[in-house]
Amino acid sequence: MDSSLQQRRGGLVSLSPSQTPRSSDKSVRDLRSGDSNSSSKHEKDKGVNVQVILRCRPLSEDEARIHTPVVITCNENRREVCAVQNIANKQIDRTFLFDKVFGPSSQQKELFDLAVSPIVNEVLEGYNCTIFAYGQTGTGKTYTMEGGARKKNGEFPSDAGVIPRSVKQIFDILEAQNAEYSMKVTFLELYNEEITDLLAPEETSKFIVDDKTKKPIALMEDGKGGVFVRGLEEEIVTTANEIYKILERGSAKRRTAETLLNKQSSRSHSIFSITIHIKECTPEGEEMIKCGKLNLVDLAGSENISRSGAREGRAREAGEINKSLLTLGRVINALVEHSGHVPYRDSKLTRLLRDSLGGKTKTCIIATISPSVHCLEETLSTLDYAHRAKNIKNKPEINQKMMKSAVIKDLYSEIDRLKQGS
Ligand SMILES: Nc1ncnc2c1ncn2[C@@H]1O[C@H](COP(=O)(O)OP(=O)(O)OP(=O)(O)O)[C@@H](O)[C@H]1O
């Protein structure tokens, strides 16, 4: 790996998905070939719809044992999901069409290969991509994103989810290409409109957990329409195993904080981001840096707060969670209805993910549902929501490649700035 591409840990770290290595405009060059240039220009002009994938989990063992009625049928070939409703003794079927449908027997590998693997390839081509998991609590968001078992005996578990599989694919491709690259990851949790750094060293996280007066990590405007998370830890990673360890550490921290603060994972959002810089050479022998970013987002449970047992003491918590999810819904509505004002600024979640909703990022939403009759109301609301989100158009753009010399110059000036404590 080119050590000159190594980036610092901590400090001022941008989470804006549109952020590419900084440089003076003069040194930024777009090296896209004529063909891809015109096709991406075409994409840019027309806009590309957010891709929406629907996954229905199987009945749990308990549900199956008590013969819970199933009200969902998935037709993967036709990309359709049908929900059967019984209103006043009349059976009403509602059918929804998605970009891809994965039924209860679908395996993690299948979902990854068909839906996520092409997105990971686009990150390596220099796009920023975001994958959201959206759905009611207990429908398989975390199972889909992280997966079941951890790595055992060095073997890759068959129920590994989207995150470890993406990491594996990224490293497999870069290694097969013998590429020179640098990679960094961030992992944060958004709970109650407060950001926790899941990768911060122990002392810092303890401080945050123990001392509630400590100001949470701040989300700052970067003055260019994006945001950055001040002080968010960036870990440089060189192997897939390092990322798996980081993921385990972050998830463990999430669980510890949950216990200490009596939180519930279903009420928090987590964002795991991987940024990759890859060195390329122009035909003239000039070294250029290509940058791509993948955001993997596990959203809080989408169920109606009033039904999930929120009571007075939890009002703020419920209200705030509601605020992020409600704002996400409002942003989606505003984008779909082309209403002038899109309320990105109304919640931290939508500020953080602004570029993924109507911006230059390629976005995919994995909506998860349960097949059980007892979840039907929430399932219909998820189906409606996800179906609506299909109409959001983004204008994906490949990040501009930068001259390596300019990237290094930028990094040196940033080191100077940090040394001066500015
Ligand atoms: N497709 C699936 N195949 C097999 N088991 C699944 C599947 N989806 C979910 N499960 C199981 O269902 C349970 C609930 O899943 P999970 O915890 O991922 O839900 P969630 O939507 O992330 O919930 P929360 O919002 O509370 O975090 C877990 O035991 C998980 O292993």
The ligand as an ORCA input file, in Angstrom:
! r2SCAN-3c Opt
* xyz 0 1
  N     -33.900    -13.637      6.379
  C     -33.762    -14.208      7.574
  N     -33.476    -15.524      7.675
  C     -33.342    -16.114      8.886
  N     -33.475    -15.464     10.055
  C     -33.753    -14.168     10.026
  C     -33.909    -13.470      8.790
  N     -34.180    -12.189      9.070
  C     -34.201    -12.093     10.407
  N     -33.936    -13.261     10.995
  C     -33.907    -13.502     12.441
  O     -34.962    -12.733     13.014
  C     -34.536    -12.123     14.242
  C     -34.719    -10.598     14.175
  O     -33.831    -10.068     13.200
  P     -33.009     -8.715     13.427
  O     -32.505     -8.601     14.804
  O     -32.020     -8.657     12.323
  O     -34.165     -7.644     13.206
  P     -34.039     -6.068     13.133
  O     -34.995     -5.632     12.089
  O     -32.635     -5.663     12.961
  O     -34.551     -5.615     14.545
  P     -34.173     -4.274     15.380
  O     -34.902     -3.146     14.701
  O     -34.700     -4.575     16.740
  O     -32.684     -4.101     15.367
  C     -33.103    -12.533     14.458
  O     -33.096    -13.643     15.329
  C     -32.641    -12.954     13.081
  O     -31.609    -13.924     13.155
*
